């Protein structure tokens, strides 16, 4: 056996392992969810029919397969409750992601301009909140935003308001919780991109007569687009399916799709409809991923 073939086997194994991981922990579970989404609700255990029983023989399996239908997906299209939940989720994710970009970009830019010895300190300050439980941090915001909480106390002490304001159970509280929780996901990819930028490019732009703002717009911003794309995806996708923050901080007048899925699973016990809702949500979230991948491929081909 040649030396080349000995080293080739670990390399091939390393290339196959990610696909096996995706198969075992994504495609197989997704197959179960997809099958349940094509089933019908039943008062049984599990609460849906048909249930595949491979030990009963091929004919029984074939009969169960013929009972699957797209009825749950037709219901999603015909019922405004689900359409409005999808629309609200996408709208909230777009607004929250835009706020995160407006806040995260200056922070990441300032971090990238710090002296090298202080950049690690700034990075730690961004990461430290992750050391605390996500649920505890959300509950902390409940205490801050309640009527006799810290925020109203500060506003009244400064004379900005004369009486406590209502923050909890509003969209404002939800956006505060979303921005606070997902800000590191926007800052870190932006910082990683901006910190690698060659400073001599800005010097060259200044020598050619560009003002600082024009140099930023023509040099820094285009070079930071990969970081912007990564940060937007890291925030937009999980926010769209977010459940905890809207459920604890927002009002109950209109629900996001994550709350709707939870309601169907655990309150209505309608697993097929909840599974269909989750499958459609996954299909919607694949679209920006494919768009980002296609954009990155075009940038790589253009850079060659």
N, C-alpha and C positions, 0 to 999 in steps of 0.2 A: 504494500500500500504506500503510495507516494505521500510526501510531506504535505503537498497541496491538498489532497483529499482529506487528510486528518484534520486540517484547520477549516476545511469547507463545511464539515458536518455541524460544528457549533454555530457557524455563521448562518447556515440554513435553519437550524433549530431556533436561533434568535429571531429570524425573520418570520417563522411560523407561529411562535408563541403569541404575539399580539392578535393574530387572526383566531387562534383557538380561544383566547380570552374573550374576544368579541362574540364568538359563536356561543360560548358557554354562558356568559353573563349578560348578553344583550339580545342576540337573535333568538335563542331558545326561550327566554322569558317573554320576549315580544311575541313569539309564536303562540304561547299560551294566552296572552292578552288578546291577540287577534282572534283566536278561536272563540274565546268567551264573548267578544264583541259581536260575533255572528250567531250567538245562541239566544235563547229566549228565557225570560225570567220565570222562576218556578219557586214554589214553597217547598224547598227541599234542602238537602245538604250534599253538595254545594248548591247555592240558590240559582241554578240555571240548568237548562236542558238544551241539547242532549249532552250526555257525558260519555266520552269515548272509553270503551272497555275493550282493550286489545285481546284480552283473554277469552272474550265471548265469540270470537271468530270473525272472519272477514265480512260475512253478510250483515252481521249486526253493526260492525263498524261502518260499512257502506250505507246502511239505512240511517245511522246517526249523522253521517256526513251529508246526506241529502236533506236533512232537516235544518241545516244552517241557512241563514238568510241575511239580507242587508236591511232588515226592518229597523234596527236601531239607528242606522245611519240616515235612513229616511226621516225618522223622528227628529234627529238633530237638525236636519235642514228645515223641517216644517215648524218647529217650535221656536218661537222668538226668545225664550228663556236662554237657550244654549247659544243662539246666535249673538245675543247681547252680551253673554258672558265672555265669548271669544273676543268680541269687539272691545269690550271694556279691558280685558287682559292685555290686548295688543296696544290699546291707547295708553294705559297706565305704564306699560313697559317702555313705550316710545318716549313719554314725557319724563319718566324717571331716568332713562338712559341719557336723554338730552341734558338733564340737570347734572347727572354724574359726569358727563363729558365737560360741561362748562366749569364744574368745580375741580374735577380731577386733572384736567390738562394743565392749568396754572401750577398746581401742586407738583405734578410730575416734572414740569419744566423747571420749577425752582429747585427741586431735588437734584436734577441733572446738572444745574449750574453751581451747586454747592462745591466747596473744596472736597477732594476725594475722601479725606478722613471723616468728614461730617455726613457723607452720603449713607454710610452704614447706620449711623445713629438715626437719620431720618427714615431709613427703611424699617428699622426696628419699631419706631413710633407708629408706622403704618400697620405693621404686622401684629403688634401687641394685643389689639382687641380680639384677634382670633384665638388667643389663649383662654378666653372666657367663653362659656357656653353661649351659643347663638340664642337659645331660648331665654337665658338669664338677661342677656343684653336687651332683648325685646321687652321683657317685663320691666326692666329698668326704665325704659322709655314710657311705659304706662305710669310709673310713679312720677316721672318728670313732667308729663303732659296732663296729669289730672288737675282738677280745679284748685286744689291746695298744694299743687306740686311745685317743683323748683322753678320751672319756666314762668309760671304766673307770679310766683314770689319775686323773681328778679324784675319782671316787667312792672309790677306794682311798686317795688322799691325805687326803681328809676323814674317813676312817674309817667311811664308810657301809657299805662292803663289805670283806670280808677277802680276796676272790679275784675275778678278772675274771668278769663276768656275760656270758651269751650274748645278744647283741642282734641280730646279723645273722641272716637267714633266719627271722625271726619277724614276726608281725603288728604287734608294737610298732614295729619298725624301719620297716615299711611306713607305718604311721600317722604316724610322725615325719617321714618323707620327704614324705608327702602334705600334712601341715599346713604344713611349712616351704615347700613349693613353691607352694601355692595360697593362703597367707595374704594376700598383697597383693590377690588377686582378691576377697576378702571385705572387706578394709579399705577399699579405694578407693570402691566404691559406697556403703558405709555412711557414710564421711566426707563424700562429696559430698551426701548427704541431710541429715546432721546439721549440717553447716556452714551450710546454708541456713535452718535453723530460726530463727524469730523468738524472741529471748531474752525479749522482753516477755511471752510466753505463760507462761513459768515464773514471772516476777515476779507476774503476775496470779494464778496458781495459789497462790503463797505468800501473797498478800494475802487470798485466800479461805480460808486456813487449812490448806492442803495441806502435809504434811511433804515433805522433799526426795524421799524414796522414792516417796511417793504421786504427787507431781507428775511424777516420771520415768515412772511406770507409766501415768498417765492422759494425759500430754501428750507427752513425748518419745518413748516407745516407739511409740504409734500413728502419729505423724508419721514415724517412721523405717521403717515397714513396707515402703514401696517400695524403700528401700535394702537391707533384709533380703532381700526377694524377689529383687532383682537379684544380690546377693552369693551367695545360695543357688544360683541357677541357674548362675552363672558357675563355681561350684565343683562342684556335683553332677554336671552334665552331662559335663565332661571327665574327672572322677574315675571315673565309671562305665565309661568306655572306656579308662582309663589302662592303659598297657602297660609303660613303662620302669621306673617306681618299683616296682610289684609284682614285676617280673621280676628286678630287681637287689637289692632289699632284703628281699622276703618269701620265705617258704618255698615249696617246690614241691608241698606236700601237696594244696592246692586252688588252682585257677587262677581268675583273673578273666577276663571275657569277652574283653578285649583280648588276653590271652595265648593264649586258645583260638583266636581268629581268626588270630593270627600263626602258631600251630602248624599250623592247617589250610592256610594259604596256602603257607608256606615249608618245612615239614617233610613234611606228608602230600601236598602238592601237590593238594589237593582244593579247587580254586577255587570250584566251585558251592556246596559246603557252607559255605565261609568267607563267600561273598557272601550267602548266605541268613542266616547268623548276623549279618552286619553290617546287613542290611536290618531284621531283627527288632529289633536294638539301636537303630537309628534310630527305628523306630516307637515303642519304649518311651520314648525320650528326647523325642519330640514331645509326649507327654502332659503333663509338667510345664510345657512351654513354652505349650501351649494353656491350661492352668489359670492360669498367671501372666498371660497376655494377657487372659483373661476377667475375672480379678480386677481388673486395671488398668482395663479398660473400665467395670466397675461402679463403681470409685472415681471415675473421671472423670465418669460420669453422675451419681453422688451428689453431687459437688462443684458441679454446675451450679445 
